[in-house]
């Protein structure tokens, strides 16, 4: 099996990627902050610690990637409620390109980056990988810039490159203020859940399935853009009702009691 360098191994998506890489027998080299190693959900074959991966230069990354067959770059700045237009996204672009340079120097054969469905022009009810691109926030613009930079850079050096665009993930390790975690918390406590009308169409996917799909790219070697999605359109209302049915408490869902988020697209659904 392969030696895989994994960034973001303690994050929401990274934990699931790590789990499935380990189950497939890959040797995982986790790049983590000094205070984060204890949060790994699976033992790593090697741990490389650094206070800020986005401050490392290409020489550092060449050493970190030495002997690796593949890199999965799942780390990014994602502070809930702030990340969409935070200036830290620009540092992530610069640091990601340093990683790309170092990976090439180390002779890594395959690099897998993690993007977002927000790179596409939204709304969209059937977003294939050929759909038009038009990011509507700084986070998505920086992700798209990283995609273009990496694609061109790796093409110059004949390094296989895959870009996994995430849709609406939920499940284990989700931030408590995201809709899935919020609903579980309220319903578990027998408290009402304030929601918008819930008419927006979304492509929801369990983060465990997403992690498995991204980890599988190491085995499949599939290059290019890959949508990490279910391909199933579901209204937010239907998603909330599915969760409520697990508690037998649809009566606690208060649709229309919260205003819609400004700029929230009417539909974001992928084509797998």
LINNOR-V877081 format. One record per residue. N is the residue number from 1. RES is the residue in one small letter. PHI is phi in whole degrees, -180 to 180 (* if undefined). OMEGA is omega in whole degrees, 0 to 359 (none if undefined). Layout:
BEGIN
n:N res:RES phi:PHI omega:OMEGA
n:N res:RES phi:PHI omega:OMEGA
END
This chain:
BEGIN
n:1 res:x phi:* omega:188
n:2 res:x phi:-90 omega:168
n:3 res:x phi:-93 omega:186
n:4 res:x phi:-120 omega:172
n:5 res:x phi:-84 omega:182
n:6 res:x phi:-124 omega:172
n:7 res:x phi:-96 omega:180
n:8 res:x phi:71 omega:186
n:9 res:x phi:-67 omega:179
n:10 res:x phi:-100 omega:182
n:11 res:x phi:-85 omega:183
n:12 res:x phi:-55 omega:180
n:13 res:x phi:-86 omega:184
n:14 res:x phi:-59 omega:180
n:15 res:x phi:-61 omega:179
n:16 res:x phi:-72 omega:175
n:17 res:x phi:-60 omega:181
n:18 res:x phi:-58 omega:182
n:19 res:x phi:-57 omega:184
n:20 res:x phi:-77 omega:173
n:21 res:x phi:-61 omega:180
n:22 res:x phi:-64 omega:180
n:23 res:x phi:-64 omega:178
n:24 res:x phi:-81 omega:177
n:25 res:x phi:88 omega:178
n:26 res:x phi:-76 omega:174
n:27 res:x phi:-87 omega:187
n:28 res:x phi:-103 omega:175
n:29 res:x phi:-111 omega:186
n:30 res:x phi:-91 omega:176
n:31 res:x phi:-98 omega:187
n:32 res:x phi:-137 omega:172
n:33 res:x phi:-73 omega:183
n:34 res:x phi:-57 omega:182
n:35 res:x phi:-93 omega:188
n:36 res:x phi:-107 omega:185
n:37 res:x phi:-57 omega:181
n:38 res:x phi:-67 omega:182
n:39 res:x phi:-92 omega:176
n:40 res:x phi:-63 omega:181
n:41 res:x phi:-86 omega:177
n:42 res:x phi:-132 omega:175
n:43 res:x phi:-63 omega:175
n:44 res:x phi:-97 omega:178
n:45 res:x phi:-68 omega:176
n:46 res:x phi:-152 omega:178
n:47 res:x phi:-117 omega:176
n:48 res:x phi:-114 omega:185
n:49 res:x phi:-103 omega:174
n:50 res:x phi:-156 omega:181
n:51 res:x phi:-63 omega:184
n:52 res:x phi:-154 omega:183
n:53 res:x phi:-65 omega:182
n:54 res:x phi:-82 omega:175
n:55 res:x phi:-100 omega:182
n:56 res:x phi:-81 omega:179
n:57 res:x phi:-96 omega:184
n:58 res:x phi:-63 omega:179
n:59 res:x phi:-63 omega:179
n:60 res:x phi:-62 omega:180
n:61 res:x phi:-67 omega:177
n:62 res:x phi:-61 omega:177
n:63 res:x phi:-71 omega:181
n:64 res:x phi:-65 omega:183
n:65 res:x phi:-96 omega:183
n:66 res:x phi:-58 omega:179
n:67 res:x phi:83 omega:181
n:68 res:x phi:-85 omega:176
n:69 res:x phi:-91 omega:184
n:70 res:x phi:-148 omega:174
n:71 res:x phi:-126 omega:168
n:72 res:x phi:-114 omega:184
n:73 res:x phi:-101 omega:183
n:74 res:x phi:-105 omega:181
n:75 res:x phi:-82 omega:174
n:76 res:x phi:-169 omega:175
n:77 res:x phi:-82 omega:186
n:78 res:x phi:-138 omega:179
n:79 res:x phi:-63 omega:185
n:80 res:x phi:-60 omega:179
n:81 res:x phi:83 omega:183
n:82 res:x phi:-131 omega:194
n:83 res:x phi:-66 omega:188
n:84 res:x phi:-60 omega:180
n:85 res:x phi:-130 omega:181
n:86 res:x phi:-79 omega:179
n:87 res:x phi:-65 omega:179
n:88 res:x phi:-60 omega:178
n:89 res:x phi:-59 omega:181
n:90 res:x phi:-65 omega:177
n:91 res:x phi:-65 omega:178
n:92 res:x phi:-66 omega:177
n:93 res:x phi:-63 omega:182
n:94 res:x phi:-62 omega:181
n:95 res:x phi:-67 omega:179
n:96 res:x phi:-69 omega:178
n:97 res:x phi:-69 omega:175
n:98 res:x phi:-61 omega:176
n:99 res:x phi:-60 omega:180
n:100 res:x phi:-60 omega:178
n:101 res:x phi:-64 omega:180
n:102 res:x phi:-65 omega:179
n:103 res:x phi:-63 omega:177
n:104 res:x phi:-64 omega:179
n:105 res:x phi:-61 omega:181
n:106 res:x phi:-81 omega:179
n:107 res:x phi:79 omega:178
n:108 res:x phi:-65 omega:185
n:109 res:x phi:-85 omega:187
n:110 res:x phi:-146 omega:177
n:111 res:x phi:-120 omega:181
n:112 res:x phi:-118 omega:178
n:113 res:x phi:-101 omega:181
n:114 res:x phi:-120 omega:180
n:115 res:x phi:-112 omega:185
n:116 res:x phi:-144 omega:176
n:117 res:x phi:-64 omega:180
n:118 res:x phi:-72 omega:172
n:119 res:x phi:-71 omega:181
n:120 res:x phi:-75 omega:171
n:121 res:x phi:-73 omega:184
n:122 res:x phi:-116 omega:6
n:123 res:x phi:-78 omega:178
n:124 res:x phi:-162 omega:181
n:125 res:x phi:-97 omega:181
n:126 res:x phi:-153 omega:187
n:127 res:x phi:-87 omega:174
n:128 res:x phi:-86 omega:180
n:129 res:x phi:-69 omega:176
n:130 res:x phi:-94 omega:182
n:131 res:x phi:-63 omega:179
n:132 res:x phi:-60 omega:182
n:133 res:x phi:-107 omega:178
n:134 res:x phi:-164 omega:182
n:135 res:x phi:-63 omega:184
n:136 res:x phi:-108 omega:177
n:137 res:x phi:-148 omega:186
n:138 res:x phi:-67 omega:178
n:139 res:x phi:-57 omega:181
n:140 res:x phi:-65 omega:178
n:141 res:x phi:-63 omega:180
n:142 res:x phi:-71 omega:175
n:143 res:x phi:-61 omega:181
n:144 res:x phi:-66 omega:176
n:145 res:x phi:-61 omega:179
n:146 res:x phi:-64 omega:177
n:147 res:x phi:-58 omega:182
n:148 res:x phi:-63 omega:181
n:149 res:x phi:-62 omega:181
n:150 res:x phi:-65 omega:181
n:151 res:x phi:-59 omega:180
n:152 res:x phi:-69 omega:181
n:153 res:x phi:-64 omega:182
n:154 res:x phi:-69 omega:177
n:155 res:x phi:-64 omega:178
n:156 res:x phi:-65 omega:187
n:157 res:x phi:-115 omega:177
n:158 res:x phi:56 omega:175
n:159 res:x phi:-98 omega:179
n:160 res:x phi:-66 omega:184
n:161 res:x phi:-132 omega:176
n:162 res:x phi:-124 omega:181
n:163 res:x phi:-131 omega:185
n:164 res:x phi:-98 omega:181
n:165 res:x phi:-91 omega:182
n:166 res:x phi:-82 omega:173
n:167 res:x phi:-101 omega:190
n:168 res:x phi:-92 omega:184
n:169 res:x phi:-90 omega:177
n:170 res:x phi:-150 omega:175
n:171 res:x phi:121 omega:187
n:172 res:x phi:-51 omega:177
n:173 res:x phi:81 omega:181
n:174 res:x phi:-66 omega:177
n:175 res:x phi:-58 omega:186
n:176 res:x phi:-61 omega:180
n:177 res:x phi:-96 omega:174
n:178 res:x phi:-74 omega:193
n:179 res:x phi:-61 omega:181
n:180 res:x phi:-63 omega:180
n:181 res:x phi:-65 omega:179
n:182 res:x phi:-60 omega:181
n:183 res:x phi:-63 omega:179
n:184 res:x phi:-61 omega:182
n:185 res:x phi:-65 omega:182
n:186 res:x phi:-66 omega:184
n:187 res:x phi:-70 omega:178
n:188 res:x phi:-62 omega:181
n:189 res:x phi:-86 omega:181
n:190 res:x phi:72 omega:182
n:191 res:x phi:-109 omega:182
n:192 res:x phi:-69 omega:178
n:193 res:x phi:-112 omega:180
n:194 res:x phi:-82 omega:185
n:195 res:x phi:-136 omega:171
n:196 res:x phi:-72 omega:179
n:197 res:x phi:-62 omega:174
n:198 res:x phi:79 omega:182
n:199 res:x phi:-84 omega:183
n:200 res:x phi:-66 omega:176
n:201 res:x phi:-88 omega:180
n:202 res:x phi:-135 omega:176
n:203 res:x phi:-111 omega:183
n:204 res:x phi:-90 omega:179
n:205 res:x phi:-147 omega:176
n:206 res:x phi:-64 omega:183
n:207 res:x phi:-62 omega:178
n:208 res:x phi:-67 omega:176
n:209 res:x phi:-67 omega:178
n:210 res:x phi:-62 omega:179
n:211 res:x phi:-61 omega:179
n:212 res:x phi:-65 omega:180
n:213 res:x phi:-64 omega:180
n:214 res:x phi:-69 omega:179
n:215 res:x phi:-61 omega:182
n:216 res:x phi:-65 omega:180
n:217 res:x phi:-62 omega:176
n:218 res:x phi:-61 omega:181
n:219 res:x phi:-77 omega:184
n:220 res:x phi:-76 omega:183
n:221 res:x phi:71 omega:183
n:222 res:x phi:-63 omega:179
n:223 res:x phi:-90 omega:174
n:224 res:x phi:85 omega:182
n:225 res:x phi:-79 omega:179
n:226 res:x phi:-133 omega:175
n:227 res:x phi:-79 omega:176
n:228 res:x phi:-98 omega:189
n:229 res:x phi:-153 omega:176
n:230 res:x phi:-91 omega:185
n:231 res:x phi:78 omega:184
n:232 res:x phi:-110 omega:178
n:233 res:x phi:-74 omega:182
n:234 res:x phi:-145 omega:176
n:235 res:x phi:-71 omega:175
n:236 res:x phi:-60 omega:178
n:237 res:x phi:-61 omega:181
n:238 res:x phi:-65 omega:178
n:239 res:x phi:-62 omega:179
n:240 res:x phi:-64 omega:180
n:241 res:x phi:-68 omega:176
n:242 res:x phi:-60 omega:179
n:243 res:x phi:-67 omega:181
n:244 res:x phi:-63 omega:180
n:245 res:x phi:-64 omega:177
n:246 res:x phi:-66 omega:178
n:247 res:x phi:-107 omega:185
n:248 res:x phi:65 omega:187
n:249 res:x phi:-135 omega:173
n:250 res:x phi:-61 omega:182
n:251 res:x phi:-64 omega:181
n:252 res:x phi:-87 omega:181
n:253 res:x phi:-84 omega:181
n:254 res:x phi:-108 omega:180
n:255 res:x phi:-72 omega:180
n:256 res:x phi:86 omega:180
n:257 res:x phi:-89 omega:178
n:258 res:x phi:-129 omega:179
n:259 res:x phi:-69 omega:177
n:260 res:x phi:-65 omega:177
n:261 res:x phi:-68 omega:180
n:262 res:x phi:-56 omega:179
n:263 res:x phi:79 omega:181
n:264 res:x phi:-68 omega:183
n:265 res:x phi:-68 omega:182
n:266 res:x phi:-69 omega:182
n:267 res:x phi:-151 omega:173
n:268 res:x phi:-142 omega:184
n:269 res:x phi:-134 omega:184
n:270 res:x phi:-97 omega:170
n:271 res:x phi:-111 omega:183
n:272 res:x phi:-70 omega:none
END
